[in-house]
Amino acid sequence: MINHLIQPDVVFDARLALYLEATRTLIVADLHWGYAESHRATGNLFPLWGDDTLEATLRALLIDYAPAELVWLGDSLHTARSAPQARARAEAFVRDSPVPVHVIAGNHDALWAAVRPDPLVRGRFIMHHGDRPLDPDLPLLPPEALRVEVIGHHHPAYTFRDGAGTRLKLPCLVQGPRRLIVPAFSPWAAGAAWNSRLVPGETLWAAGPRRLIPVRP
């Protein structure tokens, strides 16, 4: 298990999951169940691959962390309509999970009946998809000076270049004092390069197969 305590009570796992120790909350974002099935439904003959990897990794994380709850941080389905087998599989996972699964609404799966429309609050952490700003009038939010938003949506990645033509892109977590952007959990996600988007006070944690690499501006 490759992970790192990136701030008090917050662990980033190289399998692209975040763990809040105080509340035993395991978080993943942008699973995109049914990505290949959705593309095949529109005539793009993608190989039927990815959902087995999703499920196996989720089950391994549940065993390793024994959390009290699991959060899917939006875009859990690639589409709620054109991948019925994947939707059924995701629903079966939620139903049979040994811990409660909170499915937060994302822009891809907003029509899925399993999603919750409101953010999930755990202490100072506010979990929502991140495709739109928080409603300032929502009740029960921590004071703005304390709150940390935990979002997905952006699929952050970091691109390494050696100057001689080699290019390597790795998914990454964006860690800042007021936000944590969780990388896409989907094995299909290429990621959006975050190299030029770092601001002072933020750190990227690039997730390699054998280590986590901190990158600062």
C-alpha positions in Angstrom: 0.0 0.0 0.0 1.5 3.3 -1.1 0.1 6.3 0.6 1.2 9.5 2.4 -0.2 11.7 5.2 -0.5 14.9 3.2 -1.9 17.0 6.1 -3.2 16.1 9.6 -5.8 13.3 9.3 -5.7 13.3 5.5 -4.1 10.4 3.6 -3.6 10.2 -0.2 -3.4 6.7 -1.6 -1.6 6.1 -4.9 -4.6 4.1 -6.0 -6.2 7.6 -6.4 -8.2 7.6 -3.2 -8.4 10.1 -0.3 -8.9 9.0 3.3 -10.1 11.3 6.2 -8.8 9.6 9.3 -11.0 11.5 11.8 -14.3 10.3 10.3 -12.9 7.2 8.5 -14.2 8.5 5.2 -12.8 7.0 2.0 -13.2 9.2 -1.1 -12.9 8.6 -4.8 -14.0 10.8 -7.7 -15.0 10.4 -11.3 -15.3 6.6 -11.6 -17.1 6.8 -14.9 -18.6 3.3 -14.7 -19.6 2.1 -18.2 -17.1 4.4 -20.1 -16.4 1.7 -22.7 -20.0 0.5 -22.8 -21.2 4.1 -23.4 -18.8 4.6 -26.3 -19.7 1.3 -27.9 -23.4 2.3 -27.8 -22.6 5.3 -30.0 -20.5 3.2 -32.5 -17.0 3.7 -31.0 -15.8 0.1 -30.6 -13.8 0.5 -27.4 -12.7 -2.7 -25.7 -14.9 -3.7 -22.8 -12.4 -3.0 -20.2 -12.2 -0.8 -17.1 -15.2 -1.7 -14.8 -13.5 -4.9 -13.5 -10.5 -2.7 -12.5 -12.8 -0.2 -10.8 -14.5 -2.8 -8.8 -11.3 -4.7 -7.8 -9.6 -1.5 -6.7 -12.6 -0.3 -4.7 -12.8 -3.7 -2.9 -9.1 -3.6 -2.1 -9.3 -0.1 -0.7 -12.3 -1.1 1.5 -10.2 -4.0 2.9 -7.1 -1.9 3.5 -8.7 1.1 5.1 -11.8 -0.5 6.7 -13.6 2.9 6.5 -16.9 3.8 8.1 -18.2 5.1 4.8 -17.3 5.5 1.1 -17.9 8.6 -1.0 -18.2 8.7 -4.8 -17.5 12.3 -5.6 -19.6 12.7 -8.7 -19.5 11.4 -12.3 -19.8 7.9 -10.9 -21.5 6.8 -14.1 -20.2 7.9 -17.5 -23.8 8.2 -18.6 -27.0 7.2 -16.8 -28.7 6.2 -20.1 -26.5 4.4 -22.6 -24.7 2.0 -20.3 -27.4 0.0 -18.5 -25.2 -2.9 -17.6 -22.6 -0.6 -16.0 -25.4 1.3 -14.1 -26.7 -2.1 -12.8 -23.2 -3.1 -11.7 -22.6 0.2 -9.9 -26.0 0.0 -8.2 -25.2 -3.6 -7.1 -21.9 -2.4 -5.6 -23.7 0.3 -3.7 -26.3 -2.1 -2.5 -23.9 -4.8 -1.4 -21.1 -2.6 0.0 -20.1 -3.4 3.6 -20.2 0.3 4.4 -22.6 3.1 3.3 -21.8 4.6 -0.1 -22.7 8.2 -0.6 -23.1 9.0 -4.3 -22.7 12.7 -4.9 -24.2 14.1 -8.1 -21.9 15.0 -10.9 -22.5 16.5 -14.4 -22.4 13.1 -16.0 -24.8 11.2 -13.7 -27.2 13.9 -12.5 -30.1 11.9 -13.9 -29.2 8.8 -11.9 -31.7 8.2 -9.1 -28.9 7.0 -6.8 -27.2 10.4 -6.5 -27.6 12.9 -3.7 -28.0 16.5 -4.8 -26.4 18.2 -1.8 -22.8 18.3 -0.6 -21.6 16.0 2.1 -20.1 17.7 5.2 -17.6 16.0 7.5 -16.0 18.4 10.0 -14.3 21.1 8.0 -14.5 19.2 4.8 -17.2 19.8 2.2 -17.5 17.2 -0.5 -19.1 18.0 -3.8 -18.4 17.3 -7.4 -16.8 20.7 -8.3 -18.5 21.4 -11.6 -20.2 24.5 -10.0 -19.5 26.8 -7.1 -21.0 26.0 -3.7 -24.3 27.7 -2.9 -23.4 30.1 -0.1 -26.8 29.8 1.4 -26.5 26.1 2.1 -27.1 25.3 5.8 -24.7 23.6 8.1 -21.5 24.7 6.2 -18.4 25.3 8.4 -17.2 28.9 8.6 -15.5 30.0 5.4 -12.2 30.5 7.2 -12.1 26.9 8.2 -13.8 25.0 5.3 -11.9 22.8 2.9 -13.7 21.8 -0.3 -13.0 18.3 -1.6 -13.9 18.0 -5.2 -13.4 16.0 -8.4 -14.5 16.9 -11.9 -11.2 18.3 -13.2 -9.2 15.0 -13.6 -5.9 16.7 -12.6 -2.6 15.3 -13.9 1.0 16.3 -14.0 3.2 16.0 -17.1 6.9 15.3 -16.7 9.3 16.1 -19.6 13.0 15.4 -19.6 13.9 17.9 -22.4 14.9 15.1 -24.8 11.4 14.1 -26.0 10.2 11.8 -23.2 6.8 12.7 -21.8 5.1 11.1 -18.8 1.6 12.1 -17.5 0.6 10.9 -14.0 -2.8 11.5 -12.2 -2.4 13.8 -9.3 -4.1 15.3 -6.2 -4.1 19.1 -5.9 -3.6 20.0 -2.2 -4.3 23.6 -1.1 -5.3 25.3 2.2 -8.9 25.6 1.0 -9.4 22.8 -1.5 -8.4 19.2 -2.4 -9.0 18.2 -6.0 -9.1 14.4 -6.2 -7.8 12.7 -9.4 -10.2 10.7 -11.6 -10.5 7.1 -10.4 -11.5 5.9 -13.8 -8.7 3.9 -15.5 -9.8 5.5 -18.8 -9.1 9.0 -17.6 -6.1 10.6 -19.3 -6.1 13.6 -17.0 -5.9 17.4 -17.6 -2.4 18.8 -17.2 -2.2 20.9 -14.1 1.5 22.1 -14.5 0.6 25.7 -15.2 -2.4 25.8 -12.8 -0.5 25.6 -9.5 -0.8 28.6 -7.3 1.3 29.6 -4.3 0.4 27.4 -1.3 -0.7 24.4 -3.4 1.1 21.1 -3.8 0.5 18.4 -6.5 0.9 14.8 -5.4 1.6 12.9 -8.6 0.7 9.2 -8.3 3.2 6.8 -9.8 3.0 3.0 -9.6 5.6 2.8 -6.8 5.7 6.3 -5.2 3.9 9.6 -4.6 5.8 12.6 -5.9 5.2 16.1 -4.4 5.4 19.0 -6.9 5.3 22.6 -5.8 5.4 25.9 -7.8 
